[in-house]
Amino acid sequence: MQHPGNRLRGAGFIPSGAGGASERMLYSHDPTDSSGGTIIGDVIVAHDLEKRFEDLVAVDRITFQVREGEVFGFLGPNGAGKTTTMKMIQCISPKTGGTLEVLGMDVDAHQREIKGRLGVVPQETNLDPDFSAYRNLLVYARYFGIPKREAEQRAEELLAFMQLTEKRDVLIDKLSGGMKRRLIIARALINTPELLILDEPTIGLDPQARHLIWETLRNLQAEGNTL
């Protein structure tokens, strides 16, 4: 993901299997940190990564790397393979070719360990409508085995960070679209992930809500997070 206002570096095209330039996926990243220094340490390393669904080639032998502390993104039209690639990184869709390491671990051999160290913001809004904003965070923290007191403190901190403290006890259906997206990002951060994966985090939002999301992500990168 790359904010439109940021300068793109190291951009290139990843063939999607269809062959035409209009059906290719663009990847981009900024290999420097906020101080201008070069970032070292690979968080994701993919080589000839491939995903096939029988005769359909969804991801066609792509090679890329993501370094610690940088913002890296896939840009392209529907069907270019962006979400499919992210699902392979998340270990929820097995690759069918090539190699893929996440946080120094092979995705085929260390799925559980990788999942426990990721934060994921899906494209869809999948918050539990029966719970408040605060309760959604606490329930999600259980999946990572976070102790109750630590989870409660972390939830309060994340609500404040996302400017949602006033909505702490509000049910999900009463939140605006932008608030829901911010809460999903807060939920993805509950386990203090080493890598945050976002699939179109500002989709369907108005300009003001998008600005708040991008500002939040810039703050996360400034703190050394990898997105």
N, C-alpha and C positions, 0 to 999 in steps of 0.2 A: 504494500500500500504506500502511496506517495502523495503527500499533500500537493495540490496543484501549484501552490506558490513556491514550493521547494525546487531547487535545481536538481535535475536528474543526471546521474552519472553512471557509466558502465551499462548503458542501455543496449538491448539487442533483441532480436526476434527469435521466438521459440516456435518452430513449426507445430501446428496442431494436428497434422496428419492429412488435412484437406489439400494442402499445397498452395493455396492462393494467399497472397499477402494480406488480403482483407480478413482472412480467417486464421491469422496467426496471433500469437499471444506475445505481448511486449513485456519484458521484465526490466525492472530498473531498481537501482539502489544508490545510496550515498555512502561511500566507504570511509567517511571521516566523521569524527565525533564533533560535538558542539564547539570544542576548542580548536578544531582544525587539524588535530593529530590523527594519524592513521590508526584504525582499529585493528586489533589482531585477535585471532581466535575464531574458529568457524563454528557456528551454531547449527547450520544445516549444510550438508554437502550432498549434492545429487549428481550422478554421472550416468548419462544415457538412460535416464528414468523414463519408464514406459508404462502405460496403462491401456489395456485392451479389454473390450467387451465383445467377445467372440470376434466378428469381422470388423468391428468399429475400433479405430485407433483414437482414443480420447486424448492421450498424452504421448507424443512421439519423440522419444529419446532426447529429453532435454537435460542439459548440464548447467548447473549453477551452484553458487555457494552464498550463504548469508553469514556475515560476520557479527560478532558480539557487539551490541550497542547500536546497530544500524537499523534504518527503516528500509525494508525491501518490499517491492510490490510486483504483482502481475497485472498487466493491463491488456484488455482485449474484449472482443465481442462475445455474446453468448455462444457457448459451445466451443470456445477456444481451449478449454481445459483448466481454467483457473481454479475453480472449486474442486475439481477432481484431484489436482495436484495438492491442494491444501488438505484434502481428506487423506491422502497418502502420508503427508507429514504428520497428521494427527493420529495415524495408525488405526483409522477406522475403515480404510479401503486398501487392501493389499496391492502392492505393485505387481506388475506382470513381467517386468524386465528392468535391467540396470541395477544400480546401487543407490541407496538412500540412507544417510546417517543423520540423526537428529540428536543434538547435545552429546555428540561423540558416540552414540549407540546405534547399532543397526536396527532398522524398524522391524525386521522380521523376527529378531531374537529378543528384543527388549521393549515390547509394546507397553506393558504395564508401567515400567519405569518411566518411559517417555511421557505417557499420558499424565502421570502424576506431577510432571514438571512443566506442563504446558498450561496456558490460559487460552481459551477459545471463545471468540465472539462470532456466533453463527449469523448467517444472513437473515434468518427468520427470527421473529420474536417468540421465544419459547419459555418465558417466565411462567411460574405457577400462578394462575389467576385467583386461587383460593387464599393466597398468602399476601401479607404486606411486603413492602420493599425490603424492610429489615429481615423479615422471616425468610424471604427468598434467599438471602445471603447466608443465613445460618444453616438452612437445610442443605444448601450446596456445599458448605464447608464440611459437612459430615462425610461426604464422598471422599474427602482427602484425609479423614481421620484427625482433623484439627480439634484440639481440646476446646471445650465449651467456652471457657473464659477468654481464651485467645481468639476464638471465632467471633465472640461478641465484641471484643475490642477492635478487631480487624474490620468487622462490619460497620461499626460506628465511624472509623477512620475513612473507610471507602465512601460511605454516604457523604461525609463532609467533603472529601476530595472531589466527588462528582456533583457537588452542590445539590444534594438531595436530602439533607438533614431534615428539612421541613416536611418532607414526604415520607419520613421514616415509617410511619404506621398506616400509610395509605395503601389500599388494595390496588393491585396492578391495573385493573380496568379503569381506575380513576386517574391514571397517569397519562400524560401526553406521549406522543410518539417519541419525541426527543428524550423525555425522561426515561422511557423504557429502554432506549438504546444506551443511555448512560448507566442505567442500572445493570444492564447485561455486561457492560465493560467492567463495572465494579465487581460483578459476580466472577468474571474471568480472572480477576486479580486476587481473589480471596485466598488462594494458595501460594501467593507470592511467586508467580511463575517465572521461569528463566527465559521463556519465549512466549510472546503474545501473538496469537494468530487471529486476524480479523477478516471476515468475508463481507465486503461492502457495508461497513458499519454506519454509513450515513444515508443508506438507501431510503427513499421516501420521506426524507426530512426537509423542512423548510430551511432557507439560508441561515437564519439565526441559530437553529438547532445544529446544523452542520458545523457552523463556526465553533460552537461550544465543544463539539466532539473533536474537531481538529486541534483545538487549543489544548484539550485534555491529552491527546496523543503526543503533541509536541512536549508537554510537560513530562510525560512518561519517558520519552526518549532522552530528555535532558537529565533524567535521573539514572540513565544508563540502561534502560530496558531495551530489549530487542523486539522489534515489531515486524 
